[in-house]
Each structure stands twice: as C-alpha cells, then as structure tokens.
Amino acid sequence: MSDVMTSEAITYEARRAEIETYFDRTAAETWKKLTSTAPVGRIRQTVRAGRDTMRATLLSWLPEDLTGRRILDAGCGTGAFAVEAAARGADIVAIDLSETLVAHARTAAESLSLKGQVTFRSGDMLDEGLGRFDHVIAMDSLIHYEPADAVAALARLCERTEQSILFTFAPKTPLLTVMHAAGRFFPRGDRAPAIVPVSRRGLIRRIEAEAPIAERFAPGRGLRVDTGFYKSHAMELAAR
C-alpha cells in the first residue's frame, strides 16, 4: 500500500466532524477514565502506559524551563500535557474538538497551582485566531487524517510557529494496516474515526515537498513508542 490518498479518503473537514462527534458524545467517559488513574482493563493499561511514555517523550524535547514560552496543545484531550507544561512555566493554549473533554480538563486544572497558565478552548487547532506560538504539540491528534491532510495541517501550523512542532503519527506496521483495512467493513455509525497508518519515509517525503514546512523547518528527533495496543511514532520539526 502506498501513502497516496484512496477513493475512500475524506477531507480534513469531514474527518474533523467525525472526530468531534466520537470524542464528544461516544467516547468521552471512556477517555476520561483512560487518562485518569482509575482502574482499567489490561488492553487499556497498555494504551495508558504508551500515552504516558509518549507525553513524557514530547515534554523531554522541550526546554526544562518553559517560562515565557507560548505553546499550543493541539488536541489537548483531558489536559495532561498542558498541565505538565504549565507547571514548567509555559503559557498554554489547550484546544480540542470535544467540548466535553475540554470542560473536564478545565475543571481538573482549576485546583492546581501552576507556574504558567492554561487557557482551555474547544475548536479547531488550525484556527488562526489562536495566534503565534513558540512550540506546537500535536500528540495523537493528526493520526486520524490522511497523510496529505495531516501534512497540510502541519504546514498551516508552521506558519504560526517559531521554534518547533512536536507531533505523532501512526506507524505503518502490518498489524495497523490490517486493522485499518478491516475497520472499513464495519458500519460507519459503529466505529471510531479510523487511525491512518503512514510510513516514516513516506511522511518525510511529503513534509520535504511541502514548501511552507521545508523552507523553515527540518525533521529532527524521532521515537516510536510501542506498548502493546498503543503504537505511535513521535517526530520533531525543528526551526532551521
């Protein structure tokens, strides 16, 4: 399989609407539990462990002292990354499509004493009204989009980013490819928005061919996290 969009591919806007509906209505309570310390089953334990490792990895790629840094947490979910970055002094805009998850994140953060601050918003991470940032974090928020749409989104984020964009993608492995293909046979109303696997090499080719990215940013660090049912690859785009 190539990284070229297929006839079944849908636009960024259509996928965004699917993601909003799924996380705001169908999966909100499950996601709150997964990202808390509440007991979960064995499979979700591997997902929780993987996400914890990925979040720690992305945080380690940022300066230890984030005082004065403005960061966009694009797809903040329940706010774990935003809170940890704010504790290190960052000024965070944390945005997610799900109003339900954003409300939960805002409530959870209200009782915390942070060196920086977090502004929680529901909406599109590509909203230009959010302003400019030193760093952008997109942890597992682009994995549902076709490669062309994900790279186009990165290009728009690059236009408003000064230092780095840290994002994740679903690595193209035999297992994920089979799961992606099998998911298309389920009724659309019964399935979550598909995760779209992509090869690292193919993704880098697309990034290097996208002028708004390649002119100002270059691929930097990378790391794959695999904890069973969580498989994700982190990539850094660093300012030239």
Secondary structure, DSSP 8 states (H G I E B T S, - for coil): --SS--TT---HHHHHHHHHHIIIIISHHHHHHHTSSS---HHHHHHHHHHHHHHHHHHHTS-S--TT-EEEEET-TTSHHHHHHHHTT-EEEEEES-HHHHHHHHHHHHT---SSEEEEEES-TT-GGG--EEEEEESSSSTTS-HHHHHHHHHHHHTTEEEEEEEEE-B--HHHHHHHHHHTTS-GGGS------B-HHHHHHHHHH-HHHHTTEEEEEEEEEE-SS-EEEEEEEEE-
